[in-house]
């Protein structure tokens, strides 16, 4: 067995689809900006008070069989993304030899700590997610497996089922895959209703390109592709040398009452600022993202240059927003990219939260009126954001209801996304209906200050909430 400190690899399995297919799947214009070494990593933690041997004898056979049956329907996930040299376009290649790697690991780490909302070392969480390894073939083609899976057993404590996937499919597709797999596993391979009723759509013709963006995105893709070899070598070197900054990942939970009070606070300040028009899209996404963004900039920018620009970037699902609606089970990316910008001094100021709400709400409004606004400049604007300022990217969404992913072990005790300090992850609350979980990566010192800033902001909204109620209903 391979020994990795307190983790040991028990077994590496190659799971093949129950029925294999030989085909190719073209990438659409919306896949191109996300093709290549762009990965998403998610962990599902479950209570499992049994030994590793018990897991291998009882749970693992069901996990393997149900995975094989799921891949029969979502067969491209067992294939590979092939990125040949220009001028050839990238595509997904499926053969009769395809499989998905499922790694079984035993860990002596503290499951209760790793499955909590408390700050955890990002290095510790890294051990729980599988790696996807890119291959550069003799003809200069990059080959990327689409998915890797890992099940980590914490003997007599718990179980973590983790997925790493290439972003030639979006979160909606990942959610569909995980829900299908867990549903079949929960029924011990008998009930295929969910996956049969929601069969994936692989038809590339359902996605129209009205603005002729494919040629622009393909040009940008080839420019980005030219940097892959060097970037992949740098990443490998950093990992082998242990050159990883000691970040921690923590989850901040906002209850339904917290969110409603923050909305009331925004509306109250909005009116006081002289705005006659109330915000059109004051969703909990807008309010919580604006609040966290403003708090994070205050925490990180204590000693920085206040003239610097701060960017907030997020993606929106287009499946039901296009002129010709795309099926919910469409396999691929169906995302538009949006962003908001403020000067750091404005975000750090007294009205930073309100200003953040205004620019994010405006970005949502613009997206709803014009889906692919300025899309021809996406790559250039993204590069500019990292040169001129700091960028915070949103990953995940509460709409994916990740806490409903039950393999037969019950609801997850914790669902975690592993990402960099440039991201914030979003999910529905696992414990309170209507609440939100926000995952943030910071240094320990930075996180301590950030939590105090968030608590102060929540306390201020609570004070104003009660003050407004007293003014409306004086005793």
CORWO-V613108 format. One record per residue. N is the residue number from 1. RES is the residue in three letters. PSI is psi in degrees with one decimal (* if undefined). Layout:
N_RES_PSI ; N_RES_PSI
This chain:
1_UNK_140.0 ; 2_UNK_128.5 ; 3_UNK_124.6 ; 4_UNK_81.4 ; 5_UNK_-112.6 ; 6_UNK_10.5 ; 7_UNK_139.8 ; 8_UNK_138.7 ; 9_UNK_119.0 ; 10_UNK_-42.2 ; 11_UNK_148.2 ; 12_UNK_121.4 ; 13_UNK_147.5 ; 14_UNK_110.0 ; 15_UNK_123.6 ; 16_UNK_152.7 ; 17_UNK_143.7 ; 18_UNK_-34.8 ; 19_UNK_116.7 ; 20_UNK_157.0 ; 21_UNK_147.6 ; 22_UNK_110.4 ; 23_UNK_172.3 ; 24_UNK_150.4 ; 25_UNK_116.6 ; 26_UNK_153.8 ; 27_UNK_145.1 ; 28_UNK_176.7 ; 29_UNK_-27.1 ; 30_UNK_-13.0 ; 31_UNK_-31.1 ; 32_UNK_-42.9 ; 33_UNK_-14.7 ; 34_UNK_8.2 ; 35_UNK_141.7 ; 36_UNK_-155.4 ; 37_UNK_57.8 ; 38_UNK_112.3 ; 39_UNK_150.8 ; 40_UNK_137.0 ; 41_UNK_126.3 ; 42_UNK_143.4 ; 43_UNK_138.1 ; 44_UNK_115.9 ; 45_UNK_134.2 ; 46_UNK_148.6 ; 47_UNK_130.7 ; 48_UNK_84.3 ; 49_UNK_54.7 ; 50_UNK_168.7 ; 51_UNK_167.4 ; 52_UNK_-38.5 ; 53_UNK_-42.1 ; 54_UNK_-41.4 ; 55_UNK_-48.0 ; 56_UNK_-32.0 ; 57_UNK_-32.2 ; 58_UNK_-51.8 ; 59_UNK_-39.0 ; 60_UNK_-44.7 ; 61_UNK_-39.4 ; 62_UNK_-39.8 ; 63_UNK_-42.8 ; 64_UNK_-47.8 ; 65_UNK_-44.4 ; 66_UNK_-33.6 ; 67_UNK_-42.8 ; 68_UNK_-41.8 ; 69_UNK_-36.6 ; 70_UNK_-41.0 ; 71_UNK_-19.8 ; 72_UNK_-35.1 ; 73_UNK_-39.9 ; 74_UNK_52.8 ; 75_UNK_-29.9 ; 76_UNK_-24.0 ; 77_UNK_-21.8 ; 78_UNK_-8.9 ; 79_UNK_-161.1 ; 80_UNK_147.6 ; 81_UNK_121.1 ; 82_UNK_127.8 ; 83_UNK_86.1 ; 84_UNK_165.9 ; 85_UNK_158.4 ; 86_UNK_148.0 ; 87_UNK_14.6 ; 88_UNK_140.7 ; 89_UNK_152.0 ; 90_UNK_156.1 ; 91_UNK_162.7 ; 92_UNK_128.2 ; 93_UNK_126.2 ; 94_UNK_130.5 ; 95_UNK_174.6 ; 96_UNK_-9.1 ; 97_UNK_8.7 ; 98_UNK_152.1 ; 99_UNK_164.9 ; 100_UNK_133.1 ; 101_UNK_127.2 ; 102_UNK_111.3 ; 103_UNK_132.1 ; 104_UNK_123.0 ; 105_UNK_143.3 ; 106_UNK_133.4 ; 107_UNK_139.8 ; 108_UNK_8.6 ; 109_UNK_169.1 ; 110_UNK_104.0 ; 111_UNK_-42.0 ; 112_UNK_-37.1 ; 113_UNK_-46.5 ; 114_UNK_-22.6 ; 115_UNK_14.6 ; 116_UNK_176.9 ; 117_UNK_-7.3 ; 118_UNK_159.5 ; 119_UNK_129.8 ; 120_UNK_145.7 ; 121_UNK_132.8 ; 122_UNK_-31.0 ; 123_UNK_-38.2 ; 124_UNK_-40.4 ; 125_UNK_-30.5 ; 126_UNK_-33.1 ; 127_UNK_-17.3 ; 128_UNK_-5.5 ; 129_UNK_141.6 ; 130_UNK_157.5 ; 131_UNK_144.5 ; 132_UNK_123.8 ; 133_UNK_125.2 ; 134_UNK_141.9 ; 135_UNK_135.2 ; 136_UNK_108.8 ; 137_UNK_173.8 ; 138_UNK_-26.1 ; 139_UNK_11.4 ; 140_UNK_10.7 ; 141_UNK_131.3 ; 142_UNK_133.4 ; 143_UNK_121.0 ; 144_UNK_117.1 ; 145_UNK_144.6 ; 146_UNK_-33.8 ; 147_UNK_143.6 ; 148_UNK_145.5 ; 149_UNK_151.8 ; 150_UNK_136.0 ; 151_UNK_116.3 ; 152_UNK_122.0 ; 153_UNK_127.7 ; 154_UNK_98.0 ; 155_UNK_127.7 ; 156_UNK_17.5 ; 157_UNK_-63.4 ; 158_UNK_-174.8 ; 159_UNK_138.7 ; 160_UNK_122.1 ; 161_UNK_118.7 ; 162_UNK_149.0 ; 163_UNK_137.2 ; 164_UNK_128.2 ; 165_UNK_152.3 ; 166_UNK_141.6 ; 167_UNK_30.0 ; 168_UNK_0.2 ; 169_UNK_151.2 ; 170_UNK_-178.3 ; 171_UNK_-31.1 ; 172_UNK_-42.3 ; 173_UNK_-41.5 ; 174_UNK_-43.2 ; 175_UNK_-42.4 ; 176_UNK_-44.1 ; 177_UNK_-50.0 ; 178_UNK_-38.8 ; 179_UNK_-39.7 ; 180_UNK_-48.4 ; 181_UNK_-49.1 ; 182_UNK_-35.9 ; 183_UNK_-45.0 ; 184_UNK_-40.6 ; 185_UNK_-42.8 ; 186_UNK_-33.1 ; 187_UNK_9.5 ; 188_UNK_36.9 ; 189_UNK_5.1 ; 190_UNK_-44.9 ; 191_UNK_108.5 ; 192_UNK_15.5 ; 193_UNK_-49.4 ; 194_UNK_-49.9 ; 195_UNK_-30.2 ; 196_UNK_-39.0 ; 197_UNK_-28.0 ; 198_UNK_50.4 ; 199_UNK_136.3 ; 200_UNK_147.8 ; 201_UNK_117.0 ; 202_UNK_3.3 ; 203_UNK_112.3 ; 204_UNK_-14.0 ; 205_UNK_-14.5 ; 206_UNK_-17.3 ; 207_UNK_108.1 ; 208_UNK_154.2 ; 209_UNK_73.8 ; 210_UNK_-23.7 ; 211_UNK_5.3 ; 212_UNK_43.5 ; 213_UNK_-17.9 ; 214_UNK_-44.3 ; 215_UNK_-40.3 ; 216_UNK_-45.9 ; 217_UNK_-33.5 ; 218_UNK_-40.6 ; 219_UNK_-46.6 ; 220_UNK_-38.0 ; 221_UNK_-45.5 ; 222_UNK_-37.0 ; 223_UNK_-42.7 ; 224_UNK_-39.4 ; 225_UNK_-33.1 ; 226_UNK_-15.2 ; 227_UNK_-6.9 ; 228_UNK_-46.6 ; 229_UNK_-46.7 ; 230_UNK_-43.9 ; 231_UNK_-39.2 ; 232_UNK_-36.7 ; 233_UNK_-40.4 ; 234_UNK_-43.2 ; 235_UNK_-43.8 ; 236_UNK_-42.0 ; 237_UNK_-43.1 ; 238_UNK_-40.9 ; 239_UNK_-43.7 ; 240_UNK_-29.6 ; 241_UNK_1.6 ; 242_UNK_24.4 ; 243_UNK_67.0 ; 244_UNK_126.7 ; 245_UNK_141.7 ; 246_UNK_81.8 ; 247_UNK_158.7 ; 248_UNK_151.5 ; 249_UNK_129.6 ; 250_UNK_156.7 ; 251_UNK_126.5 ; 252_UNK_125.3 ; 253_UNK_126.4 ; 254_UNK_116.5 ; 255_UNK_168.4 ; 256_UNK_-39.6 ; 257_UNK_-39.0 ; 258_UNK_-45.8 ; 259_UNK_-43.3 ; 260_UNK_-39.3 ; 261_UNK_-40.3 ; 262_UNK_-37.8 ; 263_UNK_-44.5 ; 264_UNK_-40.5 ; 265_UNK_-45.5 ; 266_UNK_-48.1 ; 267_UNK_-38.3 ; 268_UNK_-47.6 ; 269_UNK_-33.9 ; 270_UNK_-46.1 ; 271_UNK_-41.4 ; 272_UNK_-26.4 ; 273_UNK_-1.9 ; 274_UNK_6.7 ; 275_UNK_123.9 ; 276_UNK_-29.4 ; 277_UNK_121.8 ; 278_UNK_151.9 ; 279_UNK_140.5 ; 280_UNK_-33.1 ; 281_UNK_64.5 ; 282_UNK_66.9 ; 283_UNK_170.0 ; 284_UNK_-26.6 ; 285_UNK_-49.9 ; 286_UNK_-47.2 ; 287_UNK_-49.0 ; 288_UNK_-40.1 ; 289_UNK_-43.1 ; 290_UNK_-43.4 ; 291_UNK_-47.6 ; 292_UNK_-41.7 ; 293_UNK_-48.1 ; 294_UNK_-42.7 ; 295_UNK_-41.3 ; 296_UNK_-40.8 ; 297_UNK_-38.2 ; 298_UNK_-40.4 ; 299_UNK_-40.0 ; 300_UNK_-25.0 ; 301_UNK_28.1 ; 302_UNK_-39.4 ; 303_UNK_15.6 ; 304_UNK_-176.1 ; 305_UNK_120.3 ; 306_UNK_-14.3 ; 307_UNK_-10.1 ; 308_UNK_150.7 ; 309_UNK_141.2 ; 310_UNK_130.2 ; 311_UNK_144.6 ; 312_UNK_122.7 ; 313_UNK_136.3 ; 314_UNK_162.1 ; 315_UNK_152.1 ; 316_UNK_135.4 ; 317_UNK_133.2 ; 318_UNK_1.4 ; 319_UNK_-40.7 ; 320_UNK_15.7 ; 321_UNK_-12.5 ; 322_UNK_160.5 ; 323_UNK_-38.2 ; 324_UNK_97.9 ; 325_UNK_143.0 ; 326_UNK_139.3 ; 327_UNK_145.0 ; 328_UNK_-30.8 ; 329_UNK_15.9 ; 330_UNK_132.5 ; 331_UNK_115.5 ; 332_UNK_-160.6 ; 333_UNK_131.5 ; 334_UNK_66.2 ; 335_UNK_146.3 ; 336_UNK_148.8 ; 337_UNK_135.6 ; 338_UNK_155.9 ; 339_UNK_159.1 ; 340_UNK_155.5 ; 341_UNK_140.7 ; 342_UNK_153.3 ; 343_UNK_146.1 ; 344_UNK_-39.3 ; 345_UNK_-32.8 ; 346_UNK_-37.8 ; 347_UNK_-33.4 ; 348_UNK_-16.8 ; 349_UNK_178.2 ; 350_UNK_-36.8 ; 351_UNK_25.0 ; 352_UNK_-42.8 ; 353_UNK_-46.9 ; 354_UNK_-42.8 ; 355_UNK_-37.4 ; 356_UNK_-41.5 ; 357_UNK_-45.3 ; 358_UNK_-44.0 ; 359_UNK_-34.3 ; 360_UNK_-41.2 ; 361_UNK_-36.9 ; 362_UNK_-38.4 ; 363_UNK_-38.9 ; 364_UNK_-43.5 ; 365_UNK_-44.7 ; 366_UNK_-41.0 ; 367_UNK_-41.6 ; 368_UNK_-28.2 ; 369_UNK_-30.7 ; 370_UNK_100.8 ; 371_UNK_-47.0 ; 372_UNK_44.5 ; 373_UNK_127.2 ; 374_UNK_23.2 ; 375_UNK_-29.2 ; 376_UNK_-15.5 ; 377_UNK_15.5 ; 378_UNK_-50.7 ; 379_UNK_-43.7 ; 380_UNK_-41.4 ; 381_UNK_-34.5 ; 382_UNK_-42.3 ; 383_UNK_-41.3 ; 384_UNK_-38.6 ; 385_UNK_-42.0 ; 386_UNK_-22.6 ; 387_UNK_-45.0 ; 388_UNK_-24.1 ; 389_UNK_-158.9 ; 390_UNK_146.9 ; 391_UNK_135.7 ; 392_UNK_123.8 ; 393_UNK_140.9 ; 394_UNK_134.9 ; 395_UNK_145.8 ; 396_UNK_173.9 ; 397_UNK_145.2 ; 398_UNK_-17.4 ; 399_UNK_-13.9 ; 400_UNK_-5.5 ; 401_UNK_57.3 ; 402_UNK_-24.3 ; 403_UNK_0.2 ; 404_UNK_8.6 ; 405_UNK_92.3 ; 406_UNK_114.5 ; 407_UNK_0.6 ; 408_UNK_-0.8 ; 409_UNK_4.8 ; 410_UNK_179.8 ; 411_UNK_148.9 ; 412_UNK_142.3 ; 413_UNK_-23.5 ; 414_UNK_136.5 ; 415_UNK_126.1 ; 416_UNK_143.2 ; 417_UNK_136.4 ; 418_UNK_117.0 ; 419_UNK_178.5 ; 420_UNK_174.9 ; 421_UNK_-10.6 ; 422_UNK_-1.2 ; 423_UNK_158.1 ; 424_UNK_136.1 ; 425_UNK_147.3 ; 426_UNK_140.7 ; 427_UNK_161.7 ; 428_UNK_156.2 ; 429_UNK_136.7 ; 430_UNK_-13.8 ; 431_UNK_-21.1 ; 432_UNK_122.4 ; 433_UNK_133.5 ; 434_UNK_-5.7 ; 435_UNK_171.7 ; 436_UNK_143.1 ; 437_UNK_130.7 ; 438_UNK_120.6 ; 439_UNK_130.4 ; 440_UNK_145.0 ; 441_UNK_124.3 ; 442_UNK_173.1 ; 443_UNK_161.1 ; 444_UNK_-44.3 ; 445_UNK_-43.7 ; 446_UNK_-40.6 ; 447_UNK_-40.5 ; 448_UNK_-44.0 ; 449_UNK_-39.2 ; 450_UNK_-45.3 ; 451_UNK_-38.9 ; 452_UNK_-37.4 ; 453_UNK_-42.5 ; 454_UNK_-44.6 ; 455_UNK_-39.1 ; 456_UNK_-42.3 ; 457_UNK_-42.0 ; 458_UNK_-39.1 ; 459_UNK_-38.6 ; 460_UNK_-43.7 ; 461_UNK_-33.7 ; 462_UNK_-42.4 ; 463_UNK_-45.1 ; 464_UNK_-32.7 ; 465_UNK_-47.8 ; 466_UNK_-33.2 ; 467_UNK_-42.1 ; 468_UNK_-40.5 ; 469_UNK_-38.4 ; 470_UNK_-39.1 ; 471_UNK_-34.0 ; 472_UNK_-34.0 ; 473_UNK_67.4 ; 474_UNK_138.7 ; 475_UNK_*
